[in-house]
Amino acid sequence: MTPKEIAAQYEAKVFDTPEAAKVAGFVLTDTLAPRNVWNKASAAQAIVSKLADKRASGEAKEIGLIIEPWSVTGCYFPANPTPAAA
């Protein structure tokens, strides 16, 4: 499976850059930089599995993956987001 297919399986949003996820209100988590395509899918699986646990516990409302050419980063939208400081 590709990282995008893994994200779809877990109903995770897919972003192209960390900035896009931040603008959407997501909090960044783990980043892994695998050496090859197979490891990239494995990294995506490990990250999204942790995020699915956050969603199941109620800590995250939505989960996502940032899939860049040489890395995969997890992100989530908090269940109770704090308002930004003015």
C-alpha positions as CSV (number, residue, x, y, z in Angstrom):
1,M,0.0,0.0,0.0
2,T,1.1,3.6,-0.6
3,P,1.0,6.2,2.2
4,K,-2.1,7.8,0.5
5,E,-3.9,4.4,0.5
6,I,-3.0,3.9,4.1
7,A,-4.4,7.4,4.9
8,A,-7.6,6.5,3.0
9,Q,-8.0,3.3,5.0
10,Y,-7.8,5.2,8.3
11,E,-9.9,8.1,7.0
12,A,-7.0,10.5,7.5
13,K,-6.7,13.8,5.6
14,V,-3.7,14.1,3.3
15,F,-1.6,17.3,3.1
16,D,1.4,18.1,0.9
17,T,3.2,20.4,3.3
18,P,3.4,21.0,7.1
19,E,2.3,24.6,6.5
20,A,-0.9,23.4,4.9
21,A,-1.8,21.3,7.9
22,K,-1.0,24.1,10.3
23,V,-3.2,26.5,8.4
24,A,-6.1,23.9,8.6
25,G,-5.6,23.9,12.4
26,F,-3.8,20.6,12.7
27,V,-1.1,19.9,15.3
28,L,2.0,18.2,13.9
29,T,3.3,15.0,15.6
30,D,6.0,12.5,14.5
31,T,8.1,12.9,11.4
32,L,9.9,10.0,9.8
33,A,12.3,10.2,6.8
34,P,12.6,6.7,5.4
35,R,15.2,5.6,2.9
36,N,13.0,4.0,0.4
37,V,9.4,3.5,-0.8
38,W,8.7,0.4,1.3
39,N,9.9,2.1,4.4
40,K,7.8,5.2,3.6
41,A,4.7,3.1,3.6
42,S,5.8,1.4,6.9
43,A,6.4,4.8,8.4
44,A,3.0,6.1,7.3
45,Q,1.4,3.0,8.9
46,A,3.2,3.5,12.2
47,I,2.3,7.2,12.4
48,V,-1.4,6.8,11.4
49,S,-1.8,3.9,13.8
50,K,-0.8,6.1,16.7
51,L,-3.0,8.9,15.4
52,A,-6.0,6.5,15.2
53,D,-5.5,5.7,18.9
54,K,-5.6,9.5,19.6
55,R,-8.9,9.7,17.7
56,A,-10.3,6.6,19.4
57,S,-9.5,8.1,22.9
58,G,-11.2,11.4,22.0
59,E,-8.1,13.4,22.0
60,A,-8.2,14.1,18.2
61,K,-11.3,15.0,16.2
62,E,-9.6,14.3,12.9
63,I,-6.2,12.8,11.9
64,G,-4.0,13.4,8.9
65,L,-0.7,12.6,7.1
66,I,1.7,15.0,5.5
67,I,3.2,13.1,2.6
68,E,6.3,14.8,1.3
69,P,8.8,13.3,-1.2
70,W,11.3,12.3,1.5
71,S,9.3,12.2,4.7
72,V,5.9,11.5,6.3
73,T,4.6,13.5,9.2
74,G,1.5,12.9,11.3
75,C,-1.0,15.5,12.4
76,Y,-4.3,15.8,14.1
77,F,-7.0,18.3,14.8
78,P,-7.5,18.5,18.5
79,A,-11.0,17.6,19.9
80,N,-10.9,20.7,22.0
81,P,-8.7,23.2,20.1
82,T,-7.4,26.2,22.1
83,P,-8.0,29.6,20.6
84,A,-4.9,31.3,19.2
85,A,-3.4,34.1,21.4
86,A,-4.2,37.5,20.1
